[in-house]
Amino acid sequence: MESPLDHKGIQRQTGLAPSNNLLKHMPDTMPTVPVKRKPVESADSNHAGALSKALDVLEMVVSSPYPPSAAHITDELKLPRPTTNRILSNLVRLNFLKRDLKQRQLIEGDRLLKLALNVIARATQRGPSHEILRELSGRTQETCNVGAIASGRIRYIDRVEAHWPLSLRLEPGSEVPLHCTAIGKLLLSNLPAPQREKYLKAMHLAHYTDNTITDVDKLAAGLDKIAKQGFSIDNEEHLPGVLGLAVPIPNPQGFPVLGLAMAAPSARISVDELPAHLPLLRQYAERLALCY
């Protein structure tokens, strides 16, 4: 077989016969030069890379002490700016992230928050934390629950009901207000000051009972007191005849995001007797911190 570059090939490709001088120095065949080709990435690997970058962005947003900007995400993750913009646009559109209305920084979206809480709730039901909560309920003989802030309310991610005729019947996943529940006020009080201010300005302080605090300044003063003392009391502020006591579940990475609470009918316990349960609740909060 002729080489593509033998003298006949030259004449065939150019239409010109090579000179005799060129033919003298030209070997019968020329060595073939290997051509390096870039490996072709499959569609699966491209999708995996895009997914990995999106997850990196989500992880950075939720782990940052302050909401990051698009520029900060680009620099920190060493992404091309168009790639960052495309990822953020998709995550915001899908409600996994949202932008702070004033600063335009990135914060967790409702869908991401719901997903995270559902993961915690399901893992809680399978792990030792539920047994710890059950043990606490047995020792106090009252309903005990673990909750977190979700979409401006408290969502119970785990709950054990007391074995009494007078007990509250709320399932994990149930939601209650922030401003008039023990866990709600506790977690509000532990938020960084800018975030707490946003909640106080945006929240509707609905009236539930005669003890519900509906004045923003009074609520703010109460939150300062709760932050200093390290526990919160619900004195029939949400439901008539129901008292609550809450302590934070320690979070070594920052401010508490989960609270542990005990709820009891006022027919069985007085508001003055609630603080007697604080040492026990704090002991169990420390144990629960090892599970989350």
Secondary structure, 3 states (H helix, E strand, C coil): CCCCCCHHHHHHHHCCCCCHHHHHCCCCCCCCCCCCCCCCCCHHHHHHHHHHHHHHHHHHHHHCCCCCCHHHHHHHHCCCHHHHHHHHHHHHHCCCEEECCCCCCEEECHHHHHHHHHHHHHHHHHCHHHHHHHHHHHHHCCEEEEEEEECCEEEEEEEECCCCCCCCCCCCCCEECCCCCHHHHHHHHCCCHHHHHHHHHHCCCCCCCCCCCCCHHHHHHHHHHHHHHCCEEEECCCCCCEEEEEEECCCCCCCCCCEEEEEEECCCCCCCCHHHHHHHHHHHHHHHHCCC
